[in-house]
């Protein structure tokens, strides 16, 4: 299949490599771009890492942002899923656990992994949802948010993507978040998509496509990269 991948560039390149192994051809159209916040190391700038028993990571970009801002690798990392956990290990963190799901899965898993003494530091984007902190707060945990990056939306689709859509040169589009699905729906509203399969990481992502027409819409069995790749088989 010829598949349009809408993930941020670094993650999209990794997906493209996995797709190539499966005999598919990927076209990259990053609809979201992480912008990492510059600054001094957290352990030098103040008390951000004081009393932290573990890091909560809900995306690989959170790990990338954190790695830029601390030399410490001794803190445990509780990751939302396999890709985020893999990024943490690649960045040098050795004590890493994966909830293998979404933010709700991470909240439930953390309640079994963490003590109610010491803080949990959620490394996140500036506009990240507060549901994880709220869920854990209700369970008696102290969660501090540490916004180290922002995610900026694309203003338009790449020219080659528009051409491929007009020419019917694609078979499917992969959507890894409701936000990317909404951006695509807005940017591709006047382009033909009714011959494509929409491969979505969650029901909420499929719903975010709105009234944009597709030949079929498939939702991954679990909200992770491996389950998304399984939709291409």
N, C-alpha and C positions, 0 to 999 in steps of 0.2 A: 504493500500500500504506500501511497504518497501522503504523508501526514504532516499537517501544520502543527507546530509546537509553540504554544503561546507563553511558556514560562520565561522568567528573567534569563538573560543570556547564559550565565554560567550554568544554571540548572538545565536550561534548554539544550546546551551542548552535551551534557551528560545523558539526557534522554535520547538525543540523536544517536549517540554511540550505542546505547542499548537497542534502539530500533534497528540500527544497521545490522547488529548481530542476528536479529530476527528476520532479516531480509527486507526491511522496510526502508523507505527513503524519507528523511525528515527535511522540512523547510522551517527555519526559525523565524518567528515573528514575536519578539519579546513585547508583551503588553504592559509589563511592570518592570521598573528599574530600581534596584536598591541604591540608596545613597548613604554611605556610612559616615557617621559623625566623627569628626576629628577631635582630638583632645589628649590630655595627659593620661597616663595609666591610672586606672581606677584606684589602685592601691596607693598611689602617690597623691592623688587629687583631693582625697577626703576620706570619708568613712563608708564608702559604698559597699565594700566587701567585708566590713566588720560584722561579726556575728552571723555570717551566712553559712548555713549548713549545706545548701545545695543550690545549683542553678536550674531554673526551669527554662527550657528551650522549646519554643513552638514552631521554629523554622530553622533551616540550615543557615539562612541569612542572619539569624540571631547569633548563632555560633560564630559566623565570620566576623560579625560586628564586635562581639566580645573578644575574640582572639586578637583583634587589632588594639584593644584597649586594656589588656592585662597580660602580664607575663606568667601569671599563676595558672597551673594546670592540675593542682591538687584538689580542687573543689569537685565534688560529685556533680554530674550532669544528669538531669531527668529530662529525656527527650520525648517529643510527641510521637515520633515514629522512626522507622529504620534509616531513612535518608538523613534526618537530623542527627541521629545517633552516630551514623557513619562519618558525618562531617565533624562531629565533636572528637571522635577518635583520630581522624586524620589531622586535626588541629593540635593533637597532643594530650587531650584529656583521656585519662586511663580508666576512671571510675564512671562509666556511662551506662545508663539503663534506658530502655525504650518502652514506651507505653503501647506502641504498635497500633496507633489509632488517631483520634482527634483530641481537641482540648479537653473534652469531657473524659475521655479515656485517661489522659494525663492527670487530671484532677483525681480521679478514682485511684489510679496507681500510686500517686504521690502520697495519698493518705495511708497507704500501706508501707511505703518506703521511708518516709520522713518522721522525725520526732516533732512534738509540739513545742520544743525548745529550739531557739535559733530561727533565723529568718530564711525564707526562700526568695531568691532573687530571680525575677522573671525578666530575661533579656528579650526585648521586643522592639517593634517599630513604634513610632510616635503615636500613630492612630490605631494601635492594636486593640482588639476587644478586651474588656475588663472581666469577662466571664470566668476565666481561669482563677484570677485572684479572688473573685467573689465566691466561687464555689469552695475554694480552700479556706477562705476566711470564715465561712459558715461552719467549717469543720474544725475550727479552732487554731488554724495555722496563720502565721504572719507572713504575708507576701508583699514584697516591695518590687515595684516596676522600675526597670532601668532601660529607658528608651535610648538606643544607641544608633538608630538609623531610621530612615524614612523610605517609603515605597512610592515612587512617582509613576503615574499612568502615562502610557503612550498617547501622543496627540493625534496620531494617524497610523494606519497600517503601512508597512514597508511597500514600496512600489512593486517589488517582485511578488509580494503576497497578493496585492490587488490584481495584478496581471494573471497570476495562477488561478485565482477565484473566477475571474471573467472567462478564462479559457477552459475551465473545467479540468484543470491539471492536478487537482487534489482529490483524495478519497475521504479524508477524515481530518478533524481538528481535535486536539487534546486540550482540555480545560482543567486546570489544577486548583481553581478557587472560584467562588462566586464573583469576586471582584473582576478577575480576568474575563469571565464570561460576560459580565455586564459591559465591560469596555469593548469587547469584540462585537457584541450586539449593537452597540452605538456606532462603532466605526465601520461595520460591514452591513449596515441596514439597507444600503442601495446596491449591494453586490449579491450575485447568485450563490446561495448556500444550500438549496434544496436537494442537491445531489450528494451532499456530504453526510458522513456519520459524525455526530458529536460525542466524543468520549469524555465523560465527566467524572471527577473524583468523588462527587457526593450528590445526593438529591438536591441540596440547596444550590449547587453549581448548575445543575441542569435547569432548575427553575429560573435562575438568573438570566438564562438566554432569552427569556420573554417570548415574544411572538416570532422570533427569527426561525425560519423554516429549515428543517433538516430531513434527510431521508430516514434517519433513525437517530435516536438518542440512547446511549448506553451509559450506565452508571457502574463504577467500580464496586466490587464486593466489599472492599475495605478502603478507607481514605488514605492510601499510600501509593508510592510509585510502582511497586511491584504489581499491585492490583490494577493499576492503570495500564501497565504494559500487557497484562493478561487480556485486556480488552482488544488488543490488536491481533490476537491469535485466532 
